[in-house]
Amino acid sequence: MTGPQRDFAGYRDSPPTIRWPGGARLAVSIVVNIEEGAELSIGDGDARNEFIYEAVEEVQGRRDLCMESHFEYGPRAGWPRIRAVLARHGVVATLNACGRALERTPWIAAEAVADGHEVAAHGWRWERHVDMDEATERRAIARTVAAITKAAGAPPRGWHTRSATSTRTRDLLLEQGGFLYDSNAYNDDLPYVVASPAGPHMVLPYAFDTNDMRFFNRGGFTFGSDFARYCCDAFDWLYAEGAIAPRMLSIGLHTRMIGRPGRIGGLVQFLDHALSHEGVWFATRAQIAEAWRAGLGLPRWTPRPTAPDFAPEEDCP
């Protein structure tokens, strides 16, 4: 089998003696996933429709106007609501944005940049990379970078594939030259470094448990308070551990999920709880990656310019 070796040890009981900026015990990363408009849709020329929503149902061979409408809720109502909550609490976030989504909703990138948020890459379409051939994956990465650069005014510094990557995804990202970190891992509560031909590369693990995706498909969250209680419990445990060694907490949001009026209160409850503690650093994922590199004594990361390997007028298969 090709690809990276599995690592079951990690830091074990000896994480690096690094302190977050300001001596914080815990770094909190709020991630807002921008996927709406990038979901698979026959109406957009894709081979099939997306079928994962609050109800799992797939329409085959025809446009699914019901599913399309569900996804439209995020940009129309969810994002403005989430944006307002983050601004009111003075919290910065990372937008994990699909390239095709920002082509349809470029104002989201502009508003995020104006608010001080980071715009990172979440693939071209909202799809797995595990089954892509190399040429298709190269073009998907390049097209994503181009779309985000146009919408946000700067190329993304982070990448996170929906679910399963291919065994070559990280190598292709490093070849691209413009990525400070990726979040294609779920195996730790701290960043870590992997070796690459381009030098040390940062990995910021993501989380599916402290994530509003659990409102869907019997994931365990029904009320906004369910989300708040779970995330607050995770916060409290990591905050306590942070008195001894640094910790990082990722909170995953989706505009069409937590952005609903019956759920957004859960985000407010969590932010109020976290902000009531001293020694907590809300940061973008790029800021966290840069701080960890600096704490390890690694040289400051600088992107290597590369030319996109696709014709702009061509669609990404």
HELIX and SHEET records of a PDB file:
HELIX    1   1 PRO A   21  GLY A   23  5                                   3    
HELIX    2   2 ILE A   42  ASP A   44  5                                   3    
HELIX    3   3 LEU A   65  TYR A   73  1                                   9    
HELIX    4   4 GLY A   74  GLY A   78  3                                   5    
HELIX    5   5 TRP A   79  HIS A   89  1                                  11    
HELIX    6   6 GLY A   99  ARG A  104  1                                   6    
HELIX    7   7 PRO A  106  ALA A  114  1                                   9    
HELIX    8   8 GLU A  134  ALA A  152  1                                  19    
HELIX    9   9 THR A  169  GLN A  176  1                                   8    
HELIX   10  10 ASP A  212  PHE A  215  5                                   4    
HELIX   11  11 GLY A  224  GLU A  241  1                                  18    
HELIX   12  12 ILE A  264  LEU A  275  1                                  12    
HELIX   13  13 ARG A  285  GLY A  295  1                                  11    
SHEET    1   A 4 GLU A 118  ALA A 121  0                                        
SHEET    2   A 4 ALA A  93  ALA A  97  1                                        
SHEET    3   A 4 LEU A  26  ILE A  34  1                                        
SHEET    4   A 4 ARG A 247  HIS A 254  1                                        
SHEET    1   B 4 GLU A 118  ALA A 121  0                                        
SHEET    2   B 4 ALA A  93  ALA A  97  1                                        
SHEET    3   B 4 LEU A  26  ILE A  34  1                                        
SHEET    4   B 4 VAL A 280  PHE A 282  1                                        
SHEET    1   C 4 GLY A 158  TRP A 159  0                                        
SHEET    2   C 4 TYR A 181  ASP A 182  1                                        
SHEET    3   C 4 HIS A 201  VAL A 203  1                                        
SHEET    4   C 4 TYR A 192  VAL A 194 -1                                        
END                                                                             
